[in-house]
Amino acid sequence: MCGMPQQHPDRSSPPDRAVNRRPDASMSLLTNVMEHSLDDGYAEAAARRGDTGTSRLPGSLRGKLVLAFGLVLAAVVVTVGAAQTQVAAPTLAKERQKLIDRIQSETTAADELQSRVDTLRDDVAARQREALKEQGGGAEQVALLAGATPVTGPGIKVEIDDAKEASSGGGGNPRTTSGFSDTGRVRDRDMQRVVNGLWASGAEAISVNGQRLTALSAIRAAGDAILVDNRPLVPPYTISAIGNPQHLSTSFQDSADGQYLHVLHENYGIRVSISQEEKLSLPAAPSLIIRYATPVASAGSPDANGTGKGTN
């Protein structure tokens, strides 16, 4: 053996064959899958599409297809809705007819009851008048003053109406409430003062819009409406008073209540007219309640049982 040292190859530099080899040469199957993920058939189909991937069908044809599909869908919806309505229509019609029949039946029953009430009321009023006539003496005068009988005679007619510019709404006293502008409406307190003034001036019988007043009549308000014995009245308000026309008219207009009505006319525009009438006809008061006075036994006087004890 020669004494020359043995040379070892340099492992730091790979052979020329290794330099030109791909790093993934040993993974040929995975490389093929990654580079050819799309099947050839799919590739051919994709090639037939445009760069944007849309269909090659003409735009007008696509629009017609979409429109046709929408029309078909709308037709299906309308058909289904019509079918459901047609099925439910008989049931709704029956329920509606039942409700109408019930309303008509109840209305007829209410009318019959009201007619019966009116008949009984007239019968009671007639029996009351007969009973008062049988008493003799001043029974007729008492019946007249109580409003139990209709009356005809001369008198005056007072017509009161809201001012032309009056508006609806509001409450309280329009002549004392601060900031309340609706002062041209006739209020229940105005009607009370006029009626009381006519009674004080000598009226023998009074009616308001055909509603006969008695000693138990009440004039109240419900919102904007004036109620006489719980019956609403609407303007204009006509107050008819039986009595001596000349004396009644003069006495009322000179009274404090007549002056109050004059102030309403002058300051607030409430329309007022007073006329003397030769003949006025007033009806009898409906549902007249007769009340009897009974003596109250004083202390030490015999009572109804004769015990001599006073009432508690």
BAROFI-900354 format. One record per residue (C-alpha): y, x, z. Coordinates in steps of 0.05 Angstrom, whole numbers. Last residue first. Example, Ala and Ser with C-alpha at 12.3 -4.5 7.8 and 13.67 -1.06 7.14 Angstrom:
+--------+--------+--------+
:     c2 :     c1 :     c3 :
+--------+--------+--------+
:    -21 :    273 :    143 :
:    -90 :    246 :    156 :
+--------+--------+--------+
//
This chain:
+--------+--------+--------+
:     c2 :     c1 :     c3 :
+--------+--------+--------+
:   1144 :  -2757 :   1343 :
:   1158 :  -2831 :   1343 :
:   1179 :  -2868 :   1406 :
:   1131 :  -2904 :   1451 :
:   1139 :  -2977 :   1465 :
:   1066 :  -2990 :   1450 :
:   1080 :  -3048 :   1405 :
:   1037 :  -3020 :   1349 :
:   1095 :  -3017 :   1299 :
:   1138 :  -2981 :   1350 :
:   1174 :  -3012 :   1409 :
:   1240 :  -2978 :   1426 :
:   1244 :  -2923 :   1479 :
:   1264 :  -2868 :   1430 :
:   1285 :  -2896 :   1362 :
:   1236 :  -2926 :   1314 :
:   1249 :  -2904 :   1242 :
:   1258 :  -2961 :   1194 :
:   1221 :  -2957 :   1128 :
:   1254 :  -2947 :   1061 :
:   1212 :  -2960 :    999 :
:   1207 :  -2916 :    939 :
:   1198 :  -2940 :    868 :
:   1186 :  -2886 :    816 :
:   1210 :  -2904 :    746 :
:   1163 :  -2876 :    694 :
:   1210 :  -2887 :    636 :
:   1283 :  -2907 :    648 :
:   1303 :  -2970 :    612 :
:   1339 :  -2964 :    546 :
:   1415 :  -2962 :    537 :
:   1450 :  -3005 :    485 :
:   1525 :  -2995 :    476 :
:   1574 :  -3048 :    451 :
:   1650 :  -3048 :    446 :
:   1654 :  -2972 :    445 :
:   1711 :  -2927 :    468 :
:   1708 :  -2856 :    441 :
:   1709 :  -2787 :    472 :
:   1700 :  -2725 :    429 :
:   1685 :  -2654 :    451 :
:   1670 :  -2590 :    412 :
:   1663 :  -2528 :    455 :
:   1715 :  -2477 :    430 :
:   1715 :  -2434 :    493 :
:   1786 :  -2440 :    520 :
:   1810 :  -2508 :    496 :
:   1744 :  -2546 :    494 :
:   1716 :  -2517 :    558 :
:   1783 :  -2530 :    592 :
:   1781 :  -2603 :    570 :
:   1711 :  -2610 :    600 :
:   1737 :  -2584 :    666 :
:   1796 :  -2633 :    662 :
:   1746 :  -2690 :    655 :
:   1708 :  -2663 :    715 :
:   1772 :  -2659 :    756 :
:   1788 :  -2731 :    739 :
:   1842 :  -2754 :    691 :
:   1795 :  -2756 :    632 :
:   1744 :  -2796 :    672 :
:   1793 :  -2848 :    698 :
:   1824 :  -2860 :    630 :
:   1757 :  -2868 :    593 :
:   1726 :  -2912 :    647 :
:   1787 :  -2957 :    654 :
:   1794 :  -2969 :    580 :
:   1719 :  -2976 :    566 :
:   1701 :  -3019 :    626 :
:   1631 :  -2996 :    639 :
:   1567 :  -2971 :    607 :
:   1564 :  -2896 :    595 :
:   1533 :  -2862 :    533 :
:   1528 :  -2786 :    533 :
:   1513 :  -2756 :    465 :
:   1493 :  -2683 :    465 :
:   1499 :  -2647 :    398 :
:   1456 :  -2610 :    412 :
:   1382 :  -2611 :    429 :
:   1350 :  -2641 :    491 :
:   1287 :  -2620 :    527 :
:   1250 :  -2670 :    571 :
:   1238 :  -2646 :    642 :
:   1277 :  -2704 :    673 :
:   1336 :  -2683 :    629 :
:   1325 :  -2612 :    605 :
:   1378 :  -2568 :    572 :
:   1349 :  -2514 :    527 :
:   1375 :  -2442 :    524 :
:   1323 :  -2416 :    573 :
:   1298 :  -2476 :    611 :
:   1358 :  -2511 :    641 :
:   1363 :  -2570 :    690 :
:   1390 :  -2640 :    693 :
:   1352 :  -2681 :    745 :
:   1344 :  -2756 :    748 :
:   1329 :  -2788 :    816 :
:   1390 :  -2834 :    819 :
:   1373 :  -2856 :    748 :
:   1390 :  -2831 :    679 :
:   1366 :  -2862 :    614 :
:   1347 :  -2813 :    559 :
:   1377 :  -2837 :    493 :
:   1412 :  -2771 :    479 :
:   1439 :  -2773 :    550 :
:   1440 :  -2843 :    582 :
:   1487 :  -2873 :    634 :
:   1491 :  -2939 :    670 :
:   1545 :  -2972 :    714 :
:   1599 :  -2920 :    701 :
:   1656 :  -2924 :    751 :
:   1694 :  -2858 :    747 :
:   1649 :  -2825 :    798 :
:   1588 :  -2838 :    754 :
:   1626 :  -2810 :    694 :
:   1646 :  -2748 :    733 :
:   1574 :  -2737 :    756 :
:   1552 :  -2740 :    683 :
:   1605 :  -2691 :    660 :
:   1593 :  -2643 :    717 :
:   1518 :  -2642 :    706 :
:   1526 :  -2631 :    631 :
:   1569 :  -2569 :    644 :
:   1519 :  -2544 :    695 :
:   1464 :  -2551 :    643 :
:   1502 :  -2507 :    595 :
:   1540 :  -2521 :    531 :
:   1547 :  -2458 :    490 :
:   1613 :  -2426 :    471 :
:   1614 :  -2372 :    524 :
:   1565 :  -2325 :    489 :
:   1603 :  -2259 :    501 :
:   1571 :  -2236 :    566 :
:   1606 :  -2173 :    588 :
:   1614 :  -2194 :    660 :
:   1577 :  -2258 :    678 :
:   1627 :  -2311 :    703 :
:   1637 :  -2359 :    645 :
:   1569 :  -2348 :    613 :
:   1534 :  -2365 :    679 :
:   1465 :  -2334 :    676 :
:   1425 :  -2327 :    613 :
:   1428 :  -2299 :    544 :
:   1406 :  -2324 :    476 :
:   1434 :  -2367 :    421 :
:   1500 :  -2356 :    387 :
:   1565 :  -2397 :    390 :
:   1613 :  -2390 :    331 :
:   1617 :  -2464 :    318 :
:   1624 :  -2481 :    392 :
:   1567 :  -2520 :    422 :
:   1569 :  -2596 :    420 :
:   1592 :  -2652 :    466 :
:   1597 :  -2726 :    448 :
:   1623 :  -2774 :    500 :
:   1612 :  -2848 :    486 :
:   1649 :  -2901 :    525 :
:   1631 :  -2970 :    550 :
:   1617 :  -3041 :    528 :
:   1550 :  -3075 :    542 :
:   1475 :  -3072 :    535 :
:   1424 :  -3054 :    589 :
:   1350 :  -3038 :    591 :
:   1316 :  -3051 :    658 :
:   1291 :  -3005 :    713 :
:   1352 :  -2960 :    711 :
:   1362 :  -2964 :    787 :
:   1431 :  -2992 :    778 :
:   1405 :  -3047 :    732 :
:   1346 :  -3063 :    776 :
:   1392 :  -3068 :    836 :
:   1438 :  -3115 :    797 :
:   1378 :  -3156 :    778 :
:   1354 :  -3159 :    850 :
:   1422 :  -3181 :    875 :
:   1399 :  -3249 :    898 :
:   1328 :  -3262 :    877 :
:   1268 :  -3221 :    899 :
:   1227 :  -3251 :    842 :
:   1271 :  -3214 :    792 :
:   1253 :  -3147 :    824 :
:   1179 :  -3161 :    819 :
:   1186 :  -3182 :    746 :
:   1223 :  -3117 :    730 :
:   1169 :  -3076 :    765 :
:   1114 :  -3112 :    728 :
:   1149 :  -3097 :    662 :
:   1157 :  -3024 :    680 :
:   1083 :  -3019 :    700 :
:   1062 :  -3050 :    634 :
:   1107 :  -3004 :    594 :
:   1078 :  -2944 :    630 :
:   1007 :  -2969 :    619 :
:   1020 :  -2975 :    544 :
:   1054 :  -2908 :    540 :
:    996 :  -2875 :    578 :
:    945 :  -2908 :    532 :
:    982 :  -2883 :    471 :
:    984 :  -2814 :    500 :
:    909 :  -2817 :    513 :
:    896 :  -2839 :    442 :
:    940 :  -2784 :    414 :
:    904 :  -2732 :    457 :
:    836 :  -2757 :    432 :
:    859 :  -2753 :    359 :
:    886 :  -2683 :    370 :
:    820 :  -2662 :    403 :
:    780 :  -2688 :    344 :
:    826 :  -2657 :    292 :
:    822 :  -2590 :    327 :
:    746 :  -2594 :    333 :
:    739 :  -2612 :    259 :
:    783 :  -2554 :    239 :
:    743 :  -2506 :    283 :
:    677 :  -2531 :    254 :
:    705 :  -2523 :    184 :
:    724 :  -2452 :    198 :
:    655 :  -2436 :    226 :
:    622 :  -2467 :    165 :
:    666 :  -2430 :    117 :
:    653 :  -2364 :    153 :
:    578 :  -2375 :    149 :
:    580 :  -2395 :     75 :
:    622 :  -2334 :     58 :
:    578 :  -2282 :     92 :
:    527 :  -2276 :     34 :
:    580 :  -2278 :    -20 :
:    620 :  -2226 :     17 :
:    559 :  -2180 :     22 :
:    545 :  -2188 :    -52 :
:    617 :  -2176 :    -70 :
:    618 :  -2113 :    -28 :
:    554 :  -2087 :    -61 :
:    580 :  -2102 :   -130 :
:    647 :  -2069 :   -116 :
:    614 :  -2006 :    -89 :
:    566 :  -2002 :   -148 :
:    622 :  -2012 :   -198 :
:    663 :  -1958 :   -164 :
:    604 :  -1909 :   -169 :
:    594 :  -1926 :   -242 :
:    667 :  -1917 :   -256 :
:    668 :  -1850 :   -220 :
:    608 :  -1825 :   -259 :
:    639 :  -1847 :   -325 :
:    704 :  -1811 :   -307 :
:    666 :  -1747 :   -290 :
:    628 :  -1750 :   -355 :
:    690 :  -1765 :   -395 :
:    726 :  -1706 :   -362 :
:    667 :  -1659 :   -379 :
:    668 :  -1682 :   -451 :
:    743 :  -1671 :   -457 :
:    736 :  -1600 :   -428 :
:    683 :  -1579 :   -480 :
:    616 :  -1557 :   -451 :
:    611 :  -1481 :   -445 :
:    600 :  -1487 :   -371 :
:    641 :  -1445 :   -324 :
:    621 :  -1374 :   -300 :
:    690 :  -1346 :   -306 :
:    669 :  -1294 :   -358 :
:    639 :  -1349 :   -400 :
:    569 :  -1374 :   -397 :
:    514 :  -1355 :   -447 :
:    506 :  -1288 :   -413 :
:    488 :  -1323 :   -349 :
:    430 :  -1357 :   -383 :
:    405 :  -1291 :   -411 :
:    411 :  -1258 :   -343 :
:    373 :  -1315 :   -311 :
:    316 :  -1305 :   -359 :
:    318 :  -1229 :   -346 :
:    312 :  -1239 :   -272 :
:    371 :  -1217 :   -231 :
:    360 :  -1164 :   -178 :
:    353 :  -1109 :   -229 :
:    391 :  -1052 :   -197 :
:    371 :  -1067 :   -126 :
:    299 :  -1084 :   -142 :
:    291 :  -1022 :   -186 :
:    319 :   -977 :   -132 :
:    272 :  -1007 :    -80 :
:    213 :   -992 :   -124 :
:    237 :   -920 :   -143 :
:    245 :   -898 :    -71 :
:    221 :   -826 :    -79 :
:    275 :   -811 :   -129 :
:    326 :   -835 :    -80 :
:    361 :   -767 :    -73 :
:    361 :   -758 :   -148 :
:    333 :   -690 :   -173 :
:    378 :   -640 :   -208 :
:    383 :   -591 :   -149 :
:    309 :   -595 :   -132 :
:    288 :   -568 :   -200 :
:    336 :   -509 :   -193 :
:    301 :   -487 :   -129 :
:    334 :   -500 :    -62 :
:    384 :   -449 :    -32 :
:    377 :   -436 :     44 :
:    304 :   -419 :     40 :
:    319 :   -349 :     11 :
:    252 :   -321 :    -12 :
:    220 :   -266 :     29 :
:    222 :   -192 :      6 :
:    167 :   -146 :     28 :
:    190 :    -76 :     50 :
:    171 :    -16 :      6 :
:    119 :     30 :     38 :
:     68 :     24 :    -15 :
:      0 :      0 :      0 :
+--------+--------+--------+
//
